[in-house]
Amino acid sequence: MANYTAADVKKLRELTGAGMMDCKKALDEAEGDVDKAVEVLRVKGQKGVAKRESRTAENGAVVSRISEDNSTGVLVELKCETDFVAKGDKFVVVADAIAAHVEATSPADIATLLASELESGKTVQAFVDEANASLGEKIVLDRFAQFSGSYVTGYLHRTSPDLPPQVGVLVELDGEADADTRATVARDVAQHIAAFAPAFLSRADIPAETIDNERRIAEETAREEGKPEQALPKIIEGRVKGFYKESCLLDQPFAKDNKKTVETVLEEAGVTLKRFARFRVGA
């Protein structure tokens, strides 16, 4: 006969996030002692962390934190194995806690973040491992972005209404535009970035070898298509310009007015886009 009640099972589930059957088994092993059952689940959960390391985490959420004065912003991607876990409150709470920690501590890189103390005596890595154990899935934290400047804001996009945001963008602007104009342009450009996924801010950010490779491919393709030799230089330049329009944010036709480039929209608003970050879960 069980020496614990349904209320004990409920309490254990709330404390650990473990499934009902796992909670019942832990209470059986702990002879009804909830505190001991918590320890049982933690031990079993931590053992499972290593087993889950080889699994793929391609679901999850992107969360952000923007300061009230828009001087700083944080973007964090936390990944898990299934959308079932991703849309759970406990998973999002973990992601939000990490974003708050990044905002407060400004770690230099992901290794520094994981090694830093989220709570007294508990590193971020240990916090992630606990989530791994309690949620029963591989949980991965491998990238974040943090900006500070004249004006920083973010945009989160849901690809499905029953999931947390899967795409997140962080932008930093500079310029003398009034507050309303700056806020509107920043949000519009962030939404554009979310939709069109530029790889670079400007042509100057593209490595020389990348451009050389694009020229080589353009030339080989044109020759394969039988284009005349005298036309090759113009064809190659045209295709490289096409690469710029696809890859460089400032060269892209603006989402809300494709007769203008993003660069033109920014110039007309009197602002400069200093940098951006775009995360899509699992990509």
C-alpha positions in Angstrom: 0.0 0.0 0.0 1.4 3.4 -1.0 2.6 5.5 2.0 2.1 8.8 0.1 -0.9 10.7 -1.2 -1.9 12.2 -4.6 -1.0 15.6 -3.0 2.5 14.3 -2.4 2.8 13.3 -6.1 1.5 16.7 -7.2 4.0 18.5 -4.9 6.9 16.5 -6.2 6.0 17.2 -9.8 5.8 20.9 -9.0 9.2 20.8 -7.3 11.0 18.9 -10.0 9.1 19.0 -13.2 9.3 15.2 -13.5 6.6 13.0 -14.9 3.9 11.4 -12.8 5.2 7.8 -13.0 8.8 9.0 -12.2 7.4 10.8 -9.1 5.5 7.8 -7.9 8.6 5.6 -8.3 10.7 8.1 -6.5 8.2 8.3 -3.6 8.1 4.5 -3.5 11.9 4.4 -3.2 11.9 7.2 -0.6 9.1 5.6 1.4 6.9 8.6 1.0 9.4 11.2 2.0 9.0 14.1 -0.5 12.5 15.6 0.3 14.2 12.3 -0.2 12.2 11.7 -3.4 13.5 15.0 -4.7 17.1 13.7 -4.2 16.2 10.4 -5.9 14.9 12.2 -8.9 17.9 14.5 -9.1 20.4 11.6 -8.9 18.5 9.7 -11.6 18.1 12.8 -13.7 21.8 13.7 -13.6 22.7 10.2 -14.6 20.5 10.7 -17.6 22.2 13.9 -18.7 25.2 12.0 -20.1 22.9 9.5 -21.9 21.2 12.4 -23.6 24.4 14.1 -24.8 24.3 12.3 -28.2 20.7 13.4 -28.9 19.8 16.3 -31.2 18.3 19.5 -29.8 16.7 21.4 -32.6 13.6 22.8 -30.8 13.5 25.5 -28.2 13.0 29.2 -27.7 14.6 32.6 -28.2 14.1 35.1 -25.4 15.2 38.7 -25.0 15.5 41.4 -22.4 15.6 45.1 -23.3 16.4 47.8 -20.7 13.8 50.4 -20.1 15.9 53.2 -21.6 16.8 51.0 -24.6 20.5 51.3 -23.9 21.2 47.6 -23.6 19.6 44.4 -24.9 20.1 40.6 -24.6 19.1 37.8 -26.9 19.4 34.1 -25.8 18.6 30.9 -27.6 17.9 27.8 -25.5 17.4 24.5 -27.3 15.7 21.2 -26.4 14.7 18.1 -28.2 10.9 18.4 -28.7 8.4 21.2 -29.2 6.4 19.6 -26.3 9.1 20.7 -23.8 9.8 24.0 -25.7 6.2 25.2 -25.1 6.2 24.3 -21.4 6.3 27.0 -18.8 9.3 25.5 -17.0 11.5 25.6 -20.1 10.7 29.2 -20.8 11.3 30.1 -17.1 14.8 28.6 -17.5 15.5 30.6 -20.7 14.3 33.8 -19.0 16.5 33.2 -16.0 19.5 32.8 -18.2 18.7 36.0 -20.1 18.3 37.9 -16.9 21.7 36.6 -15.7 23.3 37.7 -19.0 21.8 41.1 -18.6 23.1 41.5 -15.1 26.7 40.1 -15.7 27.6 40.8 -19.3 29.7 37.7 -19.9 32.4 37.9 -22.5 31.5 34.7 -24.3 29.5 31.5 -24.0 32.3 29.7 -22.0 32.4 32.5 -19.5 28.6 32.5 -19.2 28.4 28.8 -18.6 31.1 29.0 -15.9 29.6 32.0 -14.1 27.4 31.6 -11.0 23.7 32.0 -11.6 23.0 31.3 -7.9 25.3 31.0 -4.9 27.4 27.8 -5.6 25.6 27.0 -8.8 26.9 27.8 -12.3 24.9 28.4 -15.4 26.1 25.0 -16.7 24.8 23.3 -13.5 21.5 25.2 -13.9 21.2 23.9 -17.5 22.0 20.4 -16.3 19.3 20.5 -13.7 16.8 21.6 -16.4 18.1 18.7 -18.5 17.4 16.3 -15.6 14.0 17.6 -14.5 12.6 18.0 -18.1 14.1 14.7 -19.2 15.5 16.1 -22.5 18.8 17.4 -23.7 18.9 21.1 -23.0 21.5 23.2 -24.8 22.8 26.7 -24.3 25.4 27.6 -26.9 24.8 31.2 -28.0 23.7 34.6 -26.8 24.1 38.2 -27.9 24.3 41.4 -25.8 24.4 44.9 -27.2 24.8 48.3 -25.5 24.7 51.6 -27.3 22.6 54.7 -28.2 19.5 52.7 -29.0 19.0 48.9 -28.6 15.8 47.0 -29.2 14.7 43.5 -30.2 12.0 41.6 -32.0 10.7 38.1 -31.3 8.7 36.1 -33.9 6.5 33.1 -33.4 6.5 30.6 -36.2 3.6 28.8 -34.6 1.0 30.2 -32.2 1.4 27.4 -29.7 5.2 27.7 -29.4 7.5 30.3 -27.8 9.3 32.6 -30.2 11.6 30.7 -32.6 13.2 33.7 -34.2 14.8 36.6 -32.4 16.6 39.7 -33.5 18.6 42.3 -31.6 19.6 45.6 -33.3 21.7 48.6 -32.2 21.1 52.0 -33.8 22.8 55.4 -33.7 21.7 58.8 -34.9 19.8 62.0 -34.1 16.3 60.9 -35.0 13.5 61.6 -32.6 12.4 58.9 -30.2 9.3 57.8 -32.1 11.0 57.7 -35.5 13.9 55.7 -34.0 11.7 53.2 -32.3 9.6 52.7 -35.4 12.5 52.3 -37.8 14.3 50.0 -35.3 11.3 47.7 -35.0 10.6 47.7 -38.8 14.3 46.8 -39.6 14.3 44.1 -36.9 11.2 42.6 -38.4 12.8 42.7 -41.9 15.9 40.9 -40.5 13.7 38.2 -38.9 12.0 37.6 -42.3 15.0 37.9 -44.7 17.9 36.6 -42.6 20.8 38.6 -44.0 24.2 37.1 -43.3 26.0 40.4 -43.2 25.3 44.1 -42.3 27.2 45.6 -45.3 29.5 44.6 -48.2 32.4 45.7 -46.0 31.7 42.8 -43.6 32.0 40.1 -46.2 35.3 38.3 -46.2 37.4 38.8 -49.4 37.6 35.0 -50.0 33.8 34.8 -49.9 33.5 37.4 -52.6 36.2 35.8 -54.7 34.4 32.5 -54.4 31.1 34.1 -55.6 32.9 35.6 -58.6 34.4 32.2 -59.4 31.1 30.4 -59.2 29.4 33.2 -61.3 32.1 32.8 -64.0 32.0 29.0 -64.1 28.2 29.1 -64.2 28.2 31.6 -67.1 30.7 29.6 -69.1 28.7 26.4 -68.4 25.6 28.2 -69.8 27.5 29.1 -72.9 27.6 32.9 -72.4 29.8 34.8 -74.9 33.3 35.6 -73.6 32.9 39.4 -74.1 29.8 39.4 -71.9 31.3 37.5 -69.0 32.6 40.6 -67.0 29.1 42.2 -67.0 27.4 38.9 -66.2 29.8 38.2 -63.3 29.3 41.6 -61.8 25.6 41.3 -62.1 25.5 38.0 -60.3 27.8 39.3 -57.5 25.5 42.3 -57.0 22.7 39.7 -56.7 24.7 38.0 -54.0 25.0 41.4 -52.2 21.2 42.0 -52.3 20.6 38.5 -50.9 23.3 38.5 -48.2 23.8 42.1 -47.1 21.2 43.8 -45.0 21.8 47.3 -46.3 21.6 46.1 -49.9 18.3 44.3 -49.4 15.0 45.7 -50.7 13.1 46.9 -47.6 10.3 44.5 -46.6 7.7 47.3 -46.3 8.7 49.2 -49.5 10.8 47.1 -51.9 11.5 50.2 -54.1 13.9 51.3 -51.3 16.9 49.5 -49.8 17.2 49.1 -46.1 20.1 51.5 -46.3 17.9 54.2 -47.9 15.2 53.7 -45.2 17.8 54.2 -42.5 19.3 57.3 -44.1 15.9 58.9 -44.6 15.2 58.3 -40.9 18.5 59.9 -39.9 19.8 56.7 -38.2 22.7 54.3 -38.6 22.4 50.6 -37.9 25.6 49.7 -36.0 25.1 45.9 -35.7 22.5 43.1 -35.5 22.1 39.6 -34.3 19.5 37.1 -35.6 18.8 33.7 -34.0 16.5 31.0 -35.3 16.1 28.0 -33.1 18.2 25.1 -34.4 19.6 27.1 -37.4 
